[in-house]
């Protein structure tokens, strides 16, 4: 199951990468989904001194382990190694940025989930709707933060 959300942000690719990529471990600064977010793990990627983020959400604690991180291509990939949705065999995401001008950047967030068991059509539709809403909210909150300098939802 793939959920892809794309939107344009009125900021330079470098400014967005600084928050989305270089500050990956501090997503609680801009996303209301994360009550807390702390970097951890050993350094594996150029430019980062950690390899995952430990987060607290309304659903509990999660760990998102970076699997790929490329500052030159403005892409990162992570897997949720703890706290994934109950029905998920595997869950994670690919985030990327593409410059569309001096202060215009396309953000792409592709959430990937493999269910533990086959789902009937009704259940799959329900899950896709929920995941799509969550990924859209995440992208829109990053956009708002980048364009205004403050989180969309104050904590």
C-alpha positions in Angstrom: 0.0 0.0 0.0 1.5 3.3 -1.1 0.2 6.8 -0.2 1.9 9.6 -2.1 1.3 13.3 -1.3 3.0 16.1 -3.2 2.8 19.8 -2.7 4.7 23.0 -3.5 6.4 25.0 -0.8 7.4 28.6 -1.4 10.9 28.3 0.0 14.3 27.2 -1.4 15.2 23.6 -1.5 18.1 24.2 0.9 15.9 25.9 3.5 13.4 23.0 3.4 16.1 20.3 3.5 17.7 22.0 6.6 14.4 21.3 8.5 13.2 18.1 6.8 16.5 16.4 6.3 19.3 17.8 8.5 16.8 18.3 11.4 15.0 15.0 10.8 15.3 14.1 14.5 13.4 17.2 15.6 10.1 16.8 13.7 8.2 17.8 16.8 9.2 21.4 16.0 6.8 21.5 13.0 4.5 18.5 13.2 1.6 18.2 15.6 1.7 14.4 15.2 4.9 14.3 17.3 4.6 15.3 21.0 8.3 14.7 21.3 11.1 13.8 18.8 14.7 13.1 19.7 17.6 12.0 17.5 19.4 8.8 18.4 21.4 5.9 17.2 24.9 5.8 15.7 25.9 8.0 12.8 25.5 6.2 9.4 25.1 9.1 7.0 27.2 12.0 5.9 26.0 15.2 7.6 24.1 13.5 10.5 25.4 12.4 13.8 22.4 10.0 14.4 20.5 7.4 12.5 16.9 7.4 13.9 14.4 9.5 15.7 12.5 8.4 18.9 9.1 10.0 18.9 6.0 10.1 21.1 2.6 10.3 19.5 -1.0 10.0 20.6 -0.7 6.3 19.8 2.5 5.8 21.8 6.2 5.7 21.2 7.7 5.1 17.8 11.2 4.8 16.2 11.8 5.8 12.6 15.2 4.4 11.5 16.8 6.1 8.5 17.6 3.6 5.7 18.9 6.2 3.2 19.9 9.9 3.6 21.3 11.9 0.6 21.8 15.7 1.1 23.0 16.0 -2.5 19.7 14.6 -3.9 17.5 15.9 -1.0 16.0 12.5 -0.3 15.6 10.3 2.8 14.0 7.0 3.4 13.0 5.5 6.8 11.4 2.5 8.3 9.2 2.5 11.4 11.0 -0.1 13.5 9.0 0.4 16.7 5.4 1.5 17.1 4.2 0.8 13.5 0.4 0.4 13.0 -0.8 -2.9 14.5 -1.8 -4.3 11.1 1.6 -3.4 9.5 4.2 -6.0 8.7 6.4 -3.1 7.4 5.8 0.6 7.4 8.0 3.5 6.3 8.4 6.4 4.0 10.4 8.1 1.3 10.6 11.9 1.4 12.2 14.0 -1.4 12.5 17.6 -2.6 12.9 18.9 -6.1 13.7 22.6 -6.8 11.2 24.3 -9.1 12.7 27.7 -8.9 14.7 30.0 -6.6 12.0 29.9 -3.8 9.8 27.1 -5.0 10.2 23.5 -4.1 8.2 20.3 -4.7 7.8 18.1 -1.6 7.0 14.5 -2.1 6.1 12.2 0.8 5.5 8.6 -0.1 4.3 6.4 2.8 4.6 2.6 2.3 2.9 0.0 4.4 2.7 -3.8 3.9 -0.1 -5.3 5.9 0.5 -8.5 7.9 -2.5 -10.2 6.2 -4.6 -9.7 3.1 -7.3 -7.0 3.6 -10.8 -7.0 2.2 -11.7 -4.1 0.0 -13.6 -2.2 2.7 -10.8 -2.4 5.2 -8.1 -1.5 2.6 -10.2 1.6 1.6 -10.6 2.7 5.2 -6.9 2.3 6.0 -5.9 4.2 2.8 -8.2 7.0 3.7 -6.7 7.3 7.2 -3.1 7.1 6.0 -3.8 9.6 3.2 -5.2 12.1 5.7 -2.2 11.6 8.0 0.4 12.0 5.2 -1.4 15.1 3.8 -1.5 16.6 7.3 2.3 16.0 7.7 3.1 17.6 4.4 0.8 20.6 5.0 2.3 21.2 8.4 5.8 21.2 7.0 4.7 23.6 4.3 3.1 26.0 6.8 6.1 25.9 9.1 8.5 26.6 6.2 6.4 29.5 4.9 5.6 31.1 8.2 8.3 30.1 10.6 5.8 28.7 13.1 3.9 25.4 13.5 0.4 25.2 12.1 -0.9 23.8 15.4 0.6 25.3 18.6 1.3 22.8 21.4 
